[in-house]
């Protein structure tokens, strides 16, 4: 046990990435990715909401759904979007630094859904790398996302890059 660790308290486990540049691991938590500045937003119809459950594919719309990677398995699915939003901390303050959108189809009645998990992971990575990939969103979804981001923190919105503002300009 670590000298600084409280008895009975477990160490927080992080996702470890072992660099190919280093030939040995440097201990518990070395090279971990910090997801604290990443938030999942679910856009369902014209409503966007932050749903932390989406970090583990357990958002409100995903619970109880059996997912397939075959789109034809969900002929009556409604389009739902997962948007990964990264918040940057700068000396001037915080801002929305990255945002990427991933499509899902959800048929709540049939308890079936479609999504491409590697796409969701790659888009999460792109948001963490401060990229904006929102071109697949329709006007209704862009408006819902913009409304959520502005209402959540207008100062962050004002400080955000023009690339985000242009991508969500409806």
C-alpha positions in Angstrom: 0.0 0.0 0.0 1.1 3.5 -0.8 2.3 5.5 2.2 -0.1 8.4 1.4 -3.1 6.1 0.8 -5.8 6.0 3.4 -6.5 2.4 4.8 -9.6 0.9 3.2 -9.6 3.4 0.3 -8.9 1.9 -3.2 -6.6 3.6 -5.7 -8.5 5.1 -8.5 -8.0 3.1 -11.7 -7.4 4.9 -14.9 -7.1 3.7 -18.5 -3.4 3.0 -19.0 -1.6 3.7 -22.2 1.9 2.3 -22.4 3.9 4.3 -24.8 5.9 2.4 -27.5 8.7 4.9 -26.9 9.3 3.5 -23.4 10.3 0.0 -22.9 9.1 -0.3 -19.3 6.0 0.7 -17.5 6.6 3.3 -14.7 4.0 2.0 -12.2 0.4 2.3 -11.3 -1.5 4.9 -13.4 1.5 5.8 -15.5 0.4 7.1 -18.9 -3.2 7.3 -18.0 -5.7 9.3 -20.0 -7.7 11.9 -18.1 -11.3 11.9 -19.1 -12.3 14.6 -16.6 -12.5 17.3 -19.2 -14.7 15.3 -21.6 -18.5 15.2 -21.4 -20.9 13.1 -23.4 -24.0 14.9 -24.8 -27.0 12.9 -26.2 -29.0 14.6 -28.9 -32.4 12.8 -29.3 -34.7 14.7 -31.7 -34.5 18.4 -30.9 -33.3 17.9 -27.3 -29.6 17.8 -26.2 -28.6 16.9 -22.7 -25.4 15.9 -20.9 -25.6 12.2 -19.9 -22.6 11.0 -18.1 -23.8 7.4 -18.4 -22.8 7.6 -22.1 -19.1 7.4 -20.9 -19.8 3.7 -20.4 -22.5 3.2 -23.1 -25.1 3.5 -20.4 -26.9 6.7 -21.3 -30.7 6.9 -20.8 -31.3 6.0 -24.4 -28.8 3.1 -24.5 -30.0 1.3 -21.3 -31.8 -2.0 -22.1 -30.9 -1.8 -25.8 -29.1 -4.7 -27.6 -26.8 -3.1 -30.1 -25.8 -4.5 -33.5 -23.2 -3.3 -35.9 -25.6 -4.1 -38.8 -27.8 -1.1 -39.6 -30.4 -3.4 -41.2 -31.1 -5.0 -37.8 -32.8 -1.7 -36.7 -35.2 -0.8 -39.5 -37.5 1.3 -37.3 -34.7 3.0 -35.3 -34.7 6.8 -34.6 -31.5 8.7 -35.1 -29.8 9.6 -31.8 -26.4 11.4 -31.6 -23.7 11.1 -29.1 -21.5 14.2 -29.1 -18.2 14.1 -27.2 -17.4 17.6 -25.9 -13.9 18.4 -24.6 -13.4 21.4 -22.3 -10.0 23.2 -22.5 -8.4 25.1 -19.6 -6.3 28.1 -20.7 -4.7 30.9 -18.7 -7.6 33.1 -19.9 -10.3 30.6 -18.7 -12.2 27.6 -20.0 -13.7 27.0 -23.4 -15.2 24.2 -25.5 -12.0 22.9 -27.2 -13.3 19.9 -29.2 -16.5 18.3 -30.2 -17.3 15.2 -32.3 -20.6 13.5 -33.2 -21.4 9.8 -33.5 -24.6 8.4 -34.9 -26.8 5.7 -33.3 -30.1 4.2 -34.2 -32.4 3.3 -31.3 -35.7 1.3 -31.5 -36.9 1.6 -27.9 -40.0 -0.6 -28.5 -38.0 -3.5 -30.0 -35.0 -2.9 -27.6 -32.6 -2.9 -30.5 -30.0 -0.4 -31.6 -27.2 0.2 -34.1 -23.9 1.9 -33.5 -20.3 1.4 -34.6 -18.3 1.2 -31.3 -14.9 1.8 -32.9 -16.3 5.0 -34.5 -17.5 6.2 -31.0 -14.0 5.5 -29.5 -12.2 7.2 -32.4 -14.5 10.2 -32.2 -13.9 10.4 -28.4 -10.2 10.4 -29.1 -10.6 13.2 -31.8 -12.5 15.4 -29.3 -9.8 14.9 -26.7 -7.3 15.9 -29.4 -9.3 19.2 -29.7 -10.9 18.5 -33.1 -14.3 19.5 -34.3 -16.3 16.9 -36.3 -19.9 17.9 -36.4 -20.7 18.0 -40.2 -22.9 14.9 -40.0 -25.4 16.7 -37.6 -28.6 18.1 -39.2 -29.8 21.7 -38.5 -32.1 20.6 -35.7 -29.3 18.7 -33.9 -26.8 21.6 -34.4 -29.3 24.1 -32.9 -30.0 21.8 -29.9 -26.2 21.3 -29.3 -25.5 25.1 -29.6 -28.4 25.8 -27.2 -27.1 23.4 -24.6 -23.5 24.6 -24.8 -24.5 28.3 -24.5 -26.9 27.6 -21.7 -24.5 25.4 -19.9 -21.8 28.1 -19.8 -22.0 31.2 -22.1 -18.5 32.4 -21.1 -17.0 29.1 -22.3 -19.1 29.5 -25.5 -17.8 33.0 -26.1 -14.2 31.9 -25.6 -14.5 28.9 -27.9 -12.9 28.8 -31.3 -14.7 30.2 -34.3 -14.5 26.7 -35.9 -17.1 25.4 -33.3 -19.3 28.5 -33.7 -19.3 28.2 -37.5 -20.0 24.4 -37.3 -23.1 25.1 -35.2 -24.3 28.2 -36.9 -27.7 27.3 -38.1 
